[in-house]
């Protein structure tokens, strides 16, 4: 599975969300590839707009956007990643 994690250098919750994401993937032992996109860059902003991402941190899984409520909660994150 491929997922995209959208972050920003000015986002105070992004480092914690990234940590929770990486820990959750490791705990699941799943074959999940994460691509990181920084919306602080022009290319990142364009990709965020194309993916309908409005806030950071956000995770796109199979064209569905999940925000910080999922990214900061391992149990909810496991539900969307355990496919």
C-alpha positions as CSV (number, residue, x, y, z in Angstrom):
1,X,0.0,0.0,0.0
2,X,1.2,3.5,-0.8
3,X,0.2,6.5,1.4
4,X,1.1,10.1,1.3
5,X,1.8,12.2,4.4
6,X,1.4,15.9,4.0
7,X,3.4,18.1,6.4
8,X,4.6,21.6,6.8
9,X,7.7,23.0,8.4
10,X,5.5,25.4,10.5
11,X,3.1,22.6,11.6
12,X,3.5,22.0,15.4
13,X,1.7,18.7,15.3
14,X,3.5,17.2,12.2
15,X,6.5,15.7,13.9
16,X,4.3,13.9,16.4
17,X,1.9,12.7,13.7
18,X,4.8,11.5,11.6
19,X,6.2,9.6,14.6
20,X,2.8,8.0,15.3
21,X,2.4,7.0,11.7
22,X,5.8,5.4,11.5
23,X,5.3,3.5,14.8
24,X,1.9,2.3,13.7
25,X,3.2,1.0,10.4
26,X,6.0,-0.8,12.3
27,X,3.5,-2.3,14.8
28,X,1.3,-3.5,12.0
29,X,4.2,-5.1,10.2
30,X,2.5,-4.1,7.0
31,X,4.0,-3.4,3.6
32,X,3.2,0.3,3.5
33,X,5.3,2.8,1.6
34,X,5.0,6.4,2.8
35,X,5.7,9.4,0.6
36,X,6.3,12.6,2.4
37,X,5.2,15.9,0.9
38,X,6.1,19.3,2.4
39,X,3.4,21.8,1.6
40,X,5.8,24.6,2.4
41,X,7.1,24.2,-1.2
42,X,5.3,25.2,-4.4
43,X,5.2,21.6,-5.7
44,X,3.9,20.4,-2.3
45,X,1.1,23.0,-2.3
46,X,0.1,22.0,-5.8
47,X,0.0,18.3,-4.8
48,X,-2.0,19.1,-1.7
49,X,-4.5,21.0,-3.7
50,X,-4.8,18.2,-6.2
51,X,-5.3,15.7,-3.4
52,X,-7.9,18.0,-1.6
53,X,-5.6,18.4,1.4
54,X,-6.5,21.5,3.3
55,X,-4.5,21.1,6.6
56,X,-1.4,19.5,8.0
57,X,-0.8,17.0,9.1
58,X,-2.8,14.9,6.7
59,X,-2.6,11.4,5.3
60,X,-4.0,10.3,1.9
61,X,-4.9,6.6,1.7
62,X,-6.5,5.4,-1.5
63,X,-7.6,8.9,-2.4
64,X,-9.2,9.5,1.1
65,X,-7.9,12.3,3.2
66,X,-7.4,11.8,7.0
67,X,-6.5,14.6,9.3
68,X,-4.8,15.0,12.6
69,X,-7.6,13.3,14.5
70,X,-6.5,10.0,12.8
71,X,-2.8,10.7,12.7
72,X,-2.5,11.3,16.4
73,X,-4.6,8.3,17.4
74,X,-2.9,4.9,16.8
75,X,-6.1,2.9,17.1
76,X,-7.9,5.0,14.5
77,X,-4.8,5.0,12.3
78,X,-4.6,1.2,12.5
79,X,-8.2,0.9,11.3
80,X,-7.4,2.8,8.0
81,X,-4.0,1.1,7.4
82,X,-5.0,-2.4,8.2
83,X,-6.3,-3.3,4.8
